[in-house]
Amino acid sequence: MNLFLDALAWLAEPANWAGPGGVPTRVLQHLAITFAAVAAAGVLALPTGILIGHIGKGAGLIGAIAGAARAIPTLGLLTLLGLALGIGLDAPFLALVVLAIPSVLAGAYAGVQNVDPTVTGAAKAIGMSPSQVVFQVEIPLAAPVVIGGLRAATLQVVATATLAAYTADFGLGRYLFSGLKSRDYAEMLAGALLVAALALLLELLLAAAQRAAARRIAAPARSSSAAAQPENPRQKETV
């Protein structure tokens, strides 16, 4: 309890919120490397997952890539990359990209693969090209699951991005490493609380985006079912 109060006191100290090593700067750094890693993973994994989900072949490849990437310990990979690339952000950035790929890849594949075949069949029947089916039908319908994959990847990366401080003076992880080195456990706990708060905020935002995407899909379906219902004869007689 005393340690928790000490951490709150550390967070309440104005000096810890100012300068290049202050909390606002560290939070922005942490968000920057998180979003950059997830974006890079998206560039690599989203097209691959969407393509495999569209053609319906290569599910084994998805499982192999996702399983292999998940089996790699991030700290071990970071250490190897740090030895190869040296001090800086290159090593943690690449390690975080590898961490994010499985969730993004699985979300894109599962979202497109689970689109109702009758919907894609109807789209082809009215003359849509394969690219139109992908971009105008499958991706919009798969959006909630795709966002779910990005959500999982973002939460994994934002929690693990503290390792960026392992090879660079960057992000909220610096408070953990600095506190451990100086045995300032209040600083360590304060850093951990900041990471947890940031992860919770991102979780709430991405969960809201996922729900909004699901509602956008459900709304036309409800409208169509309502329009398809026969008119109430009693209402007709009253009129």
C-alpha positions in Angstrom: 0.0 0.0 0.0 2.8 2.4 0.9 4.5 1.6 -2.5 1.3 2.4 -4.3 1.0 5.7 -2.5 4.6 6.5 -3.3 3.9 5.8 -7.0 0.9 8.2 -6.9 3.1 10.8 -5.2 5.7 10.3 -8.0 2.9 10.9 -10.6 1.7 13.9 -8.7 5.2 15.5 -8.8 5.2 18.4 -11.3 8.9 17.8 -12.1 8.1 14.4 -13.5 5.8 15.9 -16.1 8.3 18.5 -17.5 11.2 18.3 -19.9 12.3 15.7 -22.5 12.0 12.9 -20.0 8.6 13.9 -18.6 5.5 11.8 -18.7 3.8 13.6 -21.7 6.9 13.1 -23.9 7.3 9.5 -22.8 3.6 8.8 -23.5 3.8 10.3 -27.0 7.0 8.2 -27.6 5.2 5.1 -26.4 2.2 5.7 -28.7 4.4 6.5 -31.6 6.3 3.2 -31.6 3.1 1.3 -30.9 1.2 2.8 -33.8 4.3 2.5 -36.1 4.7 -1.2 -35.3 1.0 -2.0 -35.7 0.9 0.0 -39.0 3.9 -1.8 -40.4 2.4 -5.1 -39.4 -0.8 -4.1 -41.1 1.0 -3.2 -44.3 2.5 -6.7 -44.3 -0.3 -8.8 -42.9 -3.6 -7.3 -44.0 -3.2 -7.8 -47.7 -1.9 -11.4 -47.1 -4.8 -12.3 -44.8 -7.4 -10.7 -47.1 -6.1 -12.5 -50.2 -5.9 -15.9 -48.5 -9.4 -15.4 -47.0 -10.7 -14.4 -50.4 -9.3 -17.3 -52.4 -10.0 -19.8 -49.6 -6.6 -21.5 -49.8 -3.6 -21.2 -47.6 -5.2 -21.5 -44.2 -2.3 -23.8 -43.2 0.1 -21.0 -44.1 -1.7 -18.6 -41.8 -1.5 -21.0 -39.0 2.2 -21.7 -39.5 3.1 -18.0 -39.7 1.0 -17.1 -36.7 2.3 -20.0 -34.7 5.9 -19.4 -35.5 5.7 -15.7 -34.7 3.9 -16.3 -31.4 6.5 -18.9 -30.4 9.3 -16.4 -30.7 10.0 -14.7 -27.3 10.0 -11.0 -27.9 12.8 -10.3 -25.4 15.0 -12.9 -27.0 14.3 -11.6 -30.5 15.0 -8.1 -29.2 18.3 -9.2 -27.8 19.4 -10.8 -31.0 18.3 -7.8 -33.1 20.0 -5.5 -30.6 23.3 -7.4 -31.1 22.9 -7.2 -34.9 21.6 -3.7 -35.2 23.1 -2.0 -32.2 21.7 0.6 -29.8 18.6 2.5 -31.1 15.0 1.9 -32.0 15.5 -0.4 -35.0 15.7 -3.5 -32.9 12.6 -3.0 -30.7 10.6 -1.7 -33.7 11.3 -4.9 -35.7 10.6 -7.1 -32.6 7.2 -5.3 -32.1 6.3 -5.7 -35.7 6.9 -9.5 -35.5 4.8 -9.5 -32.3 1.9 -7.7 -34.0 1.8 -9.7 -37.3 0.0 -12.9 -36.0 -3.1 -11.1 -34.6 -3.5 -8.8 -37.6 -3.0 -11.7 -40.1 -5.5 -13.9 -38.3 -8.1 -11.2 -38.0 -7.9 -10.3 -41.7 -8.1 -13.9 -42.8 -10.9 -14.9 -40.4 -12.9 -11.8 -41.3 -12.9 -12.3 -45.0 -13.1 -16.1 -44.9 -16.3 -15.9 -42.7 -18.2 -13.6 -45.1 -21.4 -15.4 -46.1 -20.8 -17.1 -49.5 -24.3 -16.2 -50.7 -23.5 -12.5 -50.4 -20.3 -12.8 -52.4 -22.2 -15.0 -54.9 -24.9 -12.4 -55.3 -22.2 -9.7 -55.9 -20.6 -11.8 -58.6 -24.0 -12.5 -60.1 -24.7 -8.8 -60.7 -21.4 -8.4 -62.5 -19.0 -7.3 -59.9 -15.3 -8.0 -60.7 -13.1 -9.9 -58.2 -11.5 -6.7 -57.0 -14.9 -5.1 -56.5 -16.1 -8.1 -54.5 -13.1 -7.8 -52.2 -13.1 -4.1 -51.7 -16.9 -3.3 -51.8 -18.3 -6.5 -50.2 -15.8 -8.7 -48.3 -13.7 -6.0 -46.6 -16.6 -3.9 -45.3 -18.4 -7.0 -44.0 -15.1 -8.3 -42.5 -14.4 -4.9 -40.8 -15.4 -5.9 -37.2 -13.2 -9.0 -37.2 -10.3 -7.1 -38.9 -10.5 -4.3 -36.3 -10.6 -7.0 -33.6 -7.3 -8.3 -34.9 -5.8 -4.8 -34.9 -7.2 -4.3 -31.4 -5.5 -7.5 -30.1 -2.2 -6.6 -31.8 -2.3 -3.0 -30.5 -2.8 -4.2 -26.9 0.0 -6.7 -27.2 2.4 -4.1 -28.6 1.5 -1.3 -26.2 2.2 -3.5 -23.3 5.5 -4.9 -24.7 6.7 -1.6 -26.1 8.3 -1.0 -22.7 11.1 -3.1 -24.1 12.1 -0.3 -26.4 13.9 1.2 -23.4 16.1 -1.9 -23.4 18.1 -0.5 -26.3 17.0 3.2 -26.5 16.0 6.0 -24.2 12.5 5.9 -25.4 8.9 5.4 -24.2 7.4 4.6 -20.8 9.6 1.6 -20.3 12.4 4.0 -19.4 10.7 4.5 -16.0 10.8 0.8 -15.4 14.5 0.4 -16.3 15.5 3.6 -14.6 13.6 2.7 -11.4 15.0 -0.8 -11.4 18.6 0.5 -11.8 18.2 3.0 -9.0 15.9 0.8 -6.9 13.3 3.5 -7.1 10.3 1.2 -7.0 7.8 4.0 -6.9 9.1 5.2 -10.3 8.8 1.6 -11.6 5.2 1.2 -10.4 4.3 4.6 -11.7 5.6 3.6 -15.1 3.7 0.4 -15.0 0.5 2.3 -14.0 1.0 4.6 -17.0 1.3 1.7 -19.4 -1.8 0.0 -17.9 -3.8 3.3 -18.2 -2.6 3.7 -21.8 -3.5 0.1 -22.7 -7.0 0.6 -21.1 -7.6 3.8 -23.1 -6.6 2.1 -26.4 -8.8 -0.9 -25.5 -11.8 1.3 -24.9 -11.3 3.3 -28.2 -10.7 0.2 -30.3 -13.6 -1.7 -28.7 -15.9 1.3 -29.6 -14.6 1.2 -33.2 -15.3 -2.5 -33.4 -18.8 -2.1 -32.1 -19.4 0.8 -34.5 -18.3 -1.3 -37.5 -20.6 -4.2 -36.3 -23.6 -1.8 -36.0 -22.9 -0.4 -39.5 -23.2 -3.9 -40.9 -26.2 -4.8 -38.8 -28.2 -1.7 -39.7 -28.8 -2.5 -43.4 -29.7 -6.1 -42.5 -32.4 -4.9 -40.0 -33.7 -2.5 -42.6 -33.9 -5.2 -45.2 -35.7 -7.6 -42.9 -38.2 -5.0 -41.8 -38.9 -4.1 -45.5 -39.4 -7.8 -46.3 -42.1 -8.3 -43.6 -45.7 -8.4 -44.9 -47.9 -5.5 -44.2 -50.3 -5.9 -41.2 -53.8 -6.4 -42.7 -55.4 -4.7 -39.7 -53.4 -1.6 -40.2 -54.5 -1.7 -43.9 -58.1 -2.0 -43.0 -57.8 0.9 -40.5 -56.4 3.1 -43.2 
